[in-house]
């Protein structure tokens, strides 16, 4: 009898360990979706990221689009899937520490679509006084009636040639 109870107990633990996590609260509003995005890519050096949650934020076929200059100085874009982003950036984020913090937001909505212009500062550590970089994330979202999905993130890092306009910085 003890063996049967033990087997049932182990079987129950195994089943509960395989249940998918409930991320409903992470995508119920635009605010919760954007907060989850920043939270999931941020962490201290050596801290694992929750890539399951990261992928849950994105609609099928979503793109992450980075802009920047090629080694020859040409302005270009690089299209990534959420999995591509994890493969190309995941290791670096953990090895170096990375905290991306939203400092200003402009949101426009029409029906079930939304566009968020989100100004960010990035740091290697929460204790850093000066940002590693700043920029703007242009985030397009879609609501299917149950939740918000990120359709695309298109971002540009600030540079001397393209400083962030005052209207997209915190107003004091």
ChimeraX attribute file (.defattr): number of C-alpha atoms within 10 A of each C-alpha:
attribute: neighborCount
match mode: 1-to-1
recipient: residues
	/A:1	6
	/A:2	7
	/A:3	8
	/A:4	9
	/A:5	10
	/A:6	11
	/A:7	12
	/A:8	12
	/A:9	11
	/A:10	11
	/A:11	12
	/A:12	11
	/A:13	11
	/A:14	11
	/A:15	9
	/A:16	9
	/A:17	10
	/A:18	8
	/A:19	8
	/A:20	8
	/A:21	9
	/A:22	8
	/A:23	13
	/A:24	14
	/A:25	11
	/A:26	20
	/A:27	23
	/A:28	16
	/A:29	16
	/A:30	22
	/A:31	13
	/A:32	14
	/A:33	22
	/A:34	20
	/A:35	15
	/A:36	19
	/A:37	20
	/A:38	16
	/A:39	16
	/A:40	18
	/A:41	21
	/A:42	25
	/A:43	22
	/A:44	18
	/A:45	16
	/A:46	13
	/A:47	14
	/A:48	17
	/A:49	19
	/A:50	12
	/A:51	15
	/A:52	12
	/A:53	16
	/A:54	18
	/A:55	17
	/A:56	16
	/A:57	25
	/A:58	24
	/A:59	16
	/A:60	13
	/A:61	10
	/A:62	20
	/A:63	21
	/A:64	21
	/A:65	18
	/A:66	16
	/A:67	14
	/A:68	16
	/A:69	10
	/A:70	10
	/A:71	7
	/A:72	6
	/A:73	8
	/A:74	9
	/A:75	10
	/A:76	10
	/A:77	15
	/A:78	11
	/A:79	16
	/A:80	19
	/A:81	17
	/A:82	21
	/A:83	14
	/A:84	13
	/A:85	14
	/A:86	18
	/A:87	12
	/A:88	11
	/A:89	12
	/A:90	16
	/A:91	14
	/A:92	14
	/A:93	22
	/A:94	19
	/A:95	14
	/A:96	15
	/A:97	20
	/A:98	21
	/A:99	24
	/A:100	24
	/A:101	19
	/A:102	19
	/A:103	15
	/A:104	16
	/A:105	16
	/A:106	12
	/A:107	14
	/A:108	10
	/A:109	13
	/A:110	7
	/A:111	7
	/A:112	12
	/A:113	15
	/A:114	19
	/A:115	19
	/A:116	19
	/A:117	19
	/A:118	21
	/A:119	25
	/A:120	23
	/A:121	19
	/A:122	19
	/A:123	22
	/A:124	22
	/A:125	18
	/A:126	16
	/A:127	7
	/A:128	11
	/A:129	8
	/A:130	10
	/A:131	16
	/A:132	14
	/A:133	14
	/A:134	21
	/A:135	20
	/A:136	24
	/A:137	22
	/A:138	20
	/A:139	19
	/A:140	20
	/A:141	25
	/A:142	20
	/A:143	18
	/A:144	10
	/A:145	8
	/A:146	10
	/A:147	18
	/A:148	26
	/A:149	24
	/A:150	26
	/A:151	20
	/A:152	24
	/A:153	22
	/A:154	18
	/A:155	20
	/A:156	18
	/A:157	18
	/A:158	18
	/A:159	12
	/A:160	6
	/A:161	6
	/A:162	10
	/A:163	11
	/A:164	17
	/A:165	8
	/A:166	8
	/A:167	9
	/A:168	17
	/A:169	15
	/A:170	11
	/A:171	8
	/A:172	3
